[in-house]
Amino acid sequence: MKTAGTERGWSLRVEPGVIRLSGALLRAGFDRQSVELPGDVVGPAVDVHLGQVKRIDTAGLAWLAAIQAQAEAKGIRLRYTHAPQAMRQMMAVYGLEGLMPLETGLD
């Protein structure tokens, strides 16, 4: 299990088959070097649990899209669960529903 990002207002914890994110995925919490899928993420499919994400903006959504692309390049399918309403709305506005699979009905 690995935790990262706490000094930035958000944290990430990797468990077998799950990436747990919490805090605020906001522009201020990302630097240009932080767009990276954690190296210890493995498996054919991994759930990205977003139930503890309190706030998200377009930078947070872009970060998730970037790790989605990195995972796909490694043959890993990411599925997003417990997505905040703001994320679902942004995904609809930007047409990302097909790119980033959401488990519906979970808040």
C-alpha positions as CSV (number, residue, x, y, z in Angstrom):
1,M,0.0,0.0,0.0
2,K,1.3,3.4,-1.0
3,T,0.1,6.9,-0.1
4,A,1.1,10.0,-1.9
5,G,0.1,13.6,-2.5
6,T,-1.0,14.5,1.1
7,E,1.1,17.7,1.1
8,R,-0.9,18.9,-2.0
9,G,-4.4,18.7,-0.5
10,W,-5.2,15.2,-1.9
11,S,-3.9,11.7,-1.2
12,L,-3.7,8.5,-3.2
13,R,-3.5,5.0,-1.7
14,V,-2.8,2.0,-3.9
15,E,-4.2,-1.4,-2.8
16,P,-4.6,-4.6,-4.8
17,G,-7.1,-3.8,-7.5
18,V,-7.9,-0.3,-6.1
19,I,-6.6,3.2,-6.2
20,R,-8.2,5.3,-3.4
21,L,-8.2,9.0,-3.9
22,S,-9.2,11.6,-1.2
23,G,-9.2,15.3,-0.7
24,A,-9.4,18.0,-3.3
25,L,-8.2,17.3,-6.8
26,L,-7.7,20.9,-7.8
27,R,-5.3,22.8,-10.0
28,A,-3.4,24.2,-7.0
29,G,-2.6,20.6,-5.9
30,F,-0.9,19.5,-9.0
31,D,2.5,20.4,-10.4
32,R,3.7,19.8,-13.9
33,Q,5.6,16.7,-12.8
34,S,2.8,14.9,-10.9
35,V,0.9,13.4,-13.8
36,E,2.0,9.8,-13.3
37,L,0.3,6.5,-12.7
38,P,1.8,5.0,-9.6
39,G,4.2,2.3,-10.5
40,D,2.7,-0.2,-8.1
41,V,-0.7,-0.2,-9.9
42,V,-1.1,-3.7,-11.5
43,G,-3.7,-5.9,-12.9
44,P,-5.9,-6.2,-15.8
45,A,-8.6,-4.0,-14.1
46,V,-8.3,-1.5,-11.3
47,D,-11.1,0.5,-9.6
48,V,-10.4,4.2,-8.9
49,H,-12.4,4.9,-5.8
50,L,-13.4,8.5,-5.6
51,G,-15.7,8.5,-2.6
52,Q,-13.5,10.6,-0.5
53,V,-12.8,13.3,-3.1
54,K,-14.3,16.4,-1.7
55,R,-13.7,18.8,-4.6
56,I,-12.5,18.4,-8.2
57,D,-11.9,20.9,-11.0
58,T,-10.9,20.5,-14.7
59,A,-7.2,20.1,-13.7
60,G,-8.2,17.1,-11.5
61,L,-10.3,15.7,-14.3
62,A,-7.3,16.1,-16.7
63,W,-5.0,14.4,-14.2
64,L,-7.4,11.4,-14.1
65,A,-7.6,11.4,-17.9
66,A,-3.8,11.4,-18.0
67,I,-3.4,8.4,-15.7
68,Q,-6.2,6.7,-17.6
69,A,-4.1,7.0,-20.8
70,Q,-1.0,5.7,-18.9
71,A,-2.9,2.7,-17.6
72,E,-4.2,1.8,-21.0
73,A,-0.7,1.9,-22.4
74,K,0.3,-0.7,-19.8
75,G,-2.8,-2.8,-20.5
76,I,-4.6,-1.8,-17.3
77,R,-8.3,-0.9,-17.4
78,L,-9.4,1.7,-14.9
79,R,-13.0,2.0,-13.8
80,Y,-14.1,5.0,-11.7
81,T,-16.4,4.4,-8.7
82,H,-18.1,6.7,-6.3
83,A,-17.5,9.7,-8.6
84,P,-18.5,13.1,-7.2
85,Q,-21.4,14.8,-8.9
86,A,-19.1,17.6,-10.1
87,M,-16.9,15.1,-11.9
88,R,-19.9,13.4,-13.6
89,Q,-21.1,16.8,-14.8
90,M,-17.7,17.8,-16.2
91,M,-17.4,14.5,-18.0
92,A,-20.8,15.0,-19.6
93,V,-19.8,18.6,-20.7
94,Y,-16.5,17.4,-22.2
95,G,-17.9,14.2,-23.7
96,L,-15.6,11.9,-21.6
97,E,-18.1,9.3,-20.6
98,G,-16.8,6.8,-23.2
99,L,-13.2,7.4,-22.4
100,M,-13.4,7.1,-18.6
101,P,-15.8,4.4,-17.5
102,L,-17.9,5.3,-14.5
103,E,-19.7,2.9,-12.2
104,T,-23.1,4.5,-12.2
105,G,-25.3,4.9,-9.2
106,L,-22.6,5.3,-6.6
107,D,-22.0,8.6,-5.0
